[in-house]
Amino acid sequence: MSVLLVSQADISGGAARAAYRLYRALLDNGAESRMKVRSKKSDDWTVDGPDGKLGKISSLLRPALGALAMRLQKTANVNLHTGNWLPSAWAGKLNVSAAKVVNLHWVAGETLSIEDIGRIRKPVVWTLHDMWPFCGAEHFTADDETARWRLGYSRANRPATEGGLDLDRLVWQRKRRAWQRPTHIVSPSRWLADCARKSALFRDWPISVIPYVLDTSIYQPLDRAFSRQALGLPDDRQIILFGAIGGGRDPRKGYDLLLEALRRLALQVDTQNLLCVMFGQSTPQHPPALPFPTRWMGHVHDDTALALLYNAADVTVVPSRQENLPQTATEPQACGCPVVAFDCTGLRDAVAHRETGYLARAFDAEDMAEGLRWILDDADRRGALGQSARARALRLWAPEAVVPQYLQVYEAAIAAQGG
């Protein structure tokens, strides 16, 4: 079998990294695969990036040009919106390729137009990384019973807080017209799969749940003292690790709840015994008033450095209100680091409550603080959680667990099209 993975990028961003990890896992497990991207950041010669100077310039300009159109809509939803307006020659290239099946990943950001996707004639498997494929232009939005993606986008159900052109509705209508042939959907989390099944666009399409793959030979337990020494972190403090707080502009990321949880935790523990470590962001001009000493590690793109960070930490916190299957929750567990998160959306798949970490009551900062205290208070408990987390990561997210599931879906997609 020959599979072609299509993604906006290869290693830039969580969705791109997830797609690239699957690509490498397929290759490593003997599957014939290729990867095609608009934006190539890796030095992997097997990844097909933009050709020549003109191709690279086009790939840089397309997202910016597409974003200009989105300014015609005024919305309170601060999450990314993309319309995939610009046509390309990609559908034709995919159709004449040697691939037996095309696996789409995060292809928004003007990777190829909505209409281009509908012109692909090969069997298609589409891995969801957010809600965009079954929404309008939004990448994340509310998942309640009145959500427009459930009901269909009409003039009557447009939020009163929006203004300008209803581009969400226009984009959704283009998807409905262009995507007539059912595509096999893969969701990394049960929550996102459930949303897709209930959506007006995808409710009749085949949907499978397959988690993101992790290289568990890189993300593995390492000596804590060595990890801290390598990163220049102190060995005499407990470390709470979390990702960039720059996401505080997005309520979905829940950093307001994290700050409140840390403030509550500070009332229960010796603040000089704890250190907050932040990755994904350098020290901002106006740092938030965290109640613990803080170390800002900057952007960490290298898997080996990330594994060191997780091994240096006593606990990792993922405070999001809404997530698919965040790799910032699965990666630390593969390294034997427990995770505290909220009991909501895809985080329910990421963390096994009181087995590999702690799932606090949804959006309850006090319970999140309790989860942190519960893990930090007992070294033996922390070690047992870490061992369980590692075992679960091997069982669910290792290549030998994930790749066979994808191969089955690829075969089913080919068979469904008479291949």
Secondary structure, DSSP 8 states (H G I E B T S, - for coil): -EEEEEEEESSSSHHHHHHHHHHHHHHHTT-EEEEEEEE--S--TTEE---HHHHHHHHHHHHHHHHHHHTTEE-S--S-B-------SHHHHHHTSS-SEEEE-S-TTTTS-HHHHHT--S-EEEE-SSSGGGSSSBSS---STT-HHHH---STTS-TT-EE--HHHHHHHHHHHH--S--EEEESSHHHHHHHHHSTTTTTS-EEE------TTTSS---HHHHHHHHT--SSSEEEEEE-GGGGGSGGG-HHHHHHHHHHHHTTS-GGGEEEEEESB---SS----SS-EEE-B----HHHHHHHHHH-SEEEE--SS-SS-HHHHHHHHTT--EEEESSTTHHHH--BTTTEEEESTT-HHHHHHHHHHHHT-HHHHHHHHHHHHHHHHHHTSHHHHHHHHHHHHHHHHHHTT-
